[in-house]
Amino acid sequence: GDIKQIQNALQLYYTDHQGFPATLNEALLVPEYIKAIPKDPAEDHLDYLYAAIKIGGRCTSYHLGAIMETVADNTGVLETDFDKVPNNNICNGSAADFNGGDPVYDVAP
């Protein structure tokens, strides 16, 4: 649910700015696009993994992920995620891209 909320906020931001933010910065997203940026409960309430991806010189994509508690996932969610490999085309100010392989559940627009 948290990932979907963040994706919705990012899409709203994209619509207004024709690009995604370099970071999941509360000053950019709260409260206009999301009430609060959720934290990853499996990672001691740290930020979710996020990298803004540059395509054609602009931040027009992103990679968002959560570390699952176990690779032995009974829900099947890890079978349907993106499993993106890191990419060096990150936007200025963004964190480095991350490996979306299991146990990371990851999505992209």
C-alpha positions as CSV (number, residue, x, y, z in Angstrom):
1,G,0.0,0.0,0.0
2,D,2.8,2.4,0.8
3,I,4.5,1.9,-2.5
4,K,1.2,2.6,-4.3
5,Q,0.7,5.8,-2.3
6,I,4.2,7.0,-3.2
7,Q,3.6,6.1,-6.9
8,N,0.4,8.1,-6.9
9,A,2.2,11.1,-5.4
10,L,5.0,10.9,-7.9
11,Q,2.6,10.7,-10.8
12,L,0.8,13.8,-9.5
13,Y,4.1,15.6,-9.1
14,Y,5.1,14.5,-12.7
15,T,1.9,15.9,-14.1
16,D,2.5,19.3,-12.5
17,H,6.3,19.5,-13.2
18,Q,6.8,17.3,-16.3
19,G,9.4,15.3,-14.4
20,F,9.9,13.3,-11.2
21,P,11.7,14.7,-8.1
22,A,15.3,13.7,-7.6
23,T,14.5,12.5,-4.1
24,L,11.5,11.6,-2.0
25,N,11.8,15.0,-0.3
26,E,9.0,15.9,2.0
27,A,9.4,19.6,1.1
28,L,8.5,18.7,-2.5
29,L,5.7,16.2,-2.0
30,V,4.0,16.9,1.4
31,P,1.2,18.0,1.7
32,E,0.3,18.8,-1.9
33,Y,0.8,15.3,-3.3
34,I,0.8,13.1,-0.3
35,K,-0.1,13.5,3.4
36,A,3.2,12.1,4.6
37,I,5.9,10.0,3.0
38,P,5.6,6.5,4.4
39,K,8.7,4.7,5.8
40,D,9.6,1.1,5.1
41,P,8.4,-0.9,8.1
42,A,10.7,-3.8,7.3
43,E,13.8,-1.6,7.4
44,D,13.3,0.0,10.9
45,H,11.2,2.8,9.4
46,L,13.9,4.1,7.0
47,D,13.1,5.6,3.6
48,Y,12.0,3.4,0.8
49,L,14.6,2.9,-1.9
50,Y,14.3,5.5,-4.6
51,A,16.3,6.7,-7.6
52,A,15.2,9.3,-10.1
53,I,16.2,8.2,-13.6
54,K,17.3,10.5,-16.4
55,I,15.9,9.9,-19.9
56,G,16.7,12.4,-22.6
57,G,18.3,14.8,-20.1
58,R,15.2,15.0,-17.8
59,C,14.0,13.1,-14.7
60,T,11.3,11.2,-16.6
61,S,11.5,7.9,-14.8
62,Y,12.2,6.5,-11.4
63,H,13.0,3.2,-9.5
64,L,11.2,2.7,-6.2
65,G,11.6,-0.3,-3.9
66,A,11.2,-1.9,-0.5
67,I,13.3,-4.6,1.0
68,M,11.1,-7.6,1.8
69,E,11.6,-9.4,5.1
70,T,12.3,-12.7,3.4
71,V,13.0,-14.1,0.0
72,A,10.6,-16.9,0.8
73,D,7.6,-14.7,0.0
74,N,4.3,-16.5,0.4
75,T,2.3,-13.7,-1.3
76,G,3.9,-14.1,-4.7
77,V,4.6,-10.3,-4.8
78,L,8.2,-10.9,-5.7
79,E,7.2,-12.9,-8.7
80,T,5.4,-9.9,-10.2
81,D,7.7,-7.0,-9.5
82,F,10.1,-5.2,-11.8
83,D,13.5,-6.7,-10.8
84,K,15.4,-3.8,-12.4
85,V,19.1,-3.8,-12.6
86,P,20.9,-0.6,-11.5
87,N,21.4,2.1,-14.2
88,N,23.9,4.9,-14.2
89,N,21.5,7.5,-15.7
90,I,20.4,9.0,-12.4
91,C,19.3,12.5,-12.0
92,N,21.4,15.1,-10.3
93,G,20.8,14.9,-6.5
94,S,19.3,11.5,-6.6
95,A,20.6,8.5,-4.7
96,A,22.4,5.8,-6.7
97,D,20.1,3.3,-8.4
98,F,19.8,0.0,-6.6
99,N,19.5,-3.7,-7.6
100,G,15.8,-4.6,-7.7
101,G,16.5,-8.3,-7.5
102,D,14.9,-10.3,-4.7
103,P,14.4,-9.7,-1.8
104,V,13.6,-6.2,-3.1
105,Y,10.1,-5.5,-4.3
106,D,10.5,-2.8,-6.9
107,V,8.4,-0.8,-9.3
108,A,8.9,1.8,-12.0
109,P,6.4,4.0,-13.9
